[in-house]
Amino acid sequence: MSPEAMIGTGIAIWAFGILFLLLGWAQHMRLVKDASFTLLVIGGVLFIFGGLIALAGASKRKNG
């Protein structure tokens, strides 16, 4: 996979992570605790995973 594709994929996954975090926050404000916990966990994992993929692509681009 090219470095540019890795950066783009990482940013897309990171954006989905933000979406899930915001959805979890909205559910928490509506007092739907079970759904909010699930959405916040998924959002946190996607947020971190997407950031790591984007950083890996950026470092691959710099070195290669």
NUDO-75748 format. One line per 3 residues: number of its first residue (from 1); their letters; for each residue x, y, z of C-alpha. Coordinates in nm, 3 decimals, decimal comma. Layout:
# residues N
NUM	a	X/Y/Z  ...
# end
This chain:
# residues 64
1	msp	0,000/0,000/0,000  0,139/0,339/-0,092  0,211/0,594/0,182
4	eam	-0,056/0,827/0,045  -0,317/0,551/0,059  -0,217/0,468/0,417
7	igt	-0,252/0,832/0,521  -0,593/0,859/0,353  -0,716/0,535/0,507
10	gia	-0,593/0,642/0,849  -0,768/0,978/0,823  -1,093/0,810/0,714
13	iwa	-1,082/0,565/1,006  -0,993/0,852/1,242  -1,295/1,048/1,117
16	fgi	-1,523/0,749/1,182  -1,377/0,737/1,531  -1,474/1,099/1,590
19	lfl	-1,823/1,023/1,457  -1,867/0,734/1,701  -1,731/0,944/1,989
22	llg	-1,984/1,216/1,913  -2,265/0,962/1,884  -2,163/0,810/2,216
25	waq	-2,159/1,151/2,379  -2,507/1,224/2,242  -2,639/0,894/2,378
28	hmr	-2,478/0,970/2,714  -2,657/1,306/2,724  -2,986/1,124/2,645
31	lvk	-2,912/0,895/2,944  -2,883/0,579/2,731  -2,578/0,449/2,917
34	das	-2,541/0,105/2,754  -2,538/0,241/2,401  -2,315/0,533/2,496
37	ftl	-2,050/0,307/2,649  -2,043/0,085/2,340  -2,020/0,378/2,100
40	lvi	-1,752/0,552/2,307  -1,536/0,239/2,318  -1,569/0,180/1,943
43	ggv	-1,499/0,548/1,876  -1,191/0,552/2,096  -1,047/0,243/1,929
46	lfi	-1,110/0,378/1,578  -0,972/0,721/1,673  -0,644/0,577/1,801
49	fgg	-0,616/0,309/1,529  -0,677/0,561/1,249  -0,423/0,802/1,393
52	lia	-0,160/0,529/1,414  -0,222/0,423/1,054  -0,194/0,783/0,932
55	lag	0,129/0,833/1,127  0,272/0,508/0,993  0,197/0,622/0,639
58	ask	0,355/0,961/0,705  0,672/0,805/0,843  0,687/0,560/0,552
61	rkn	0,656/0,852/0,310  0,934/1,046/0,482  1,178/0,753/0,493
64	g	1,092/0,595/0,161
# end
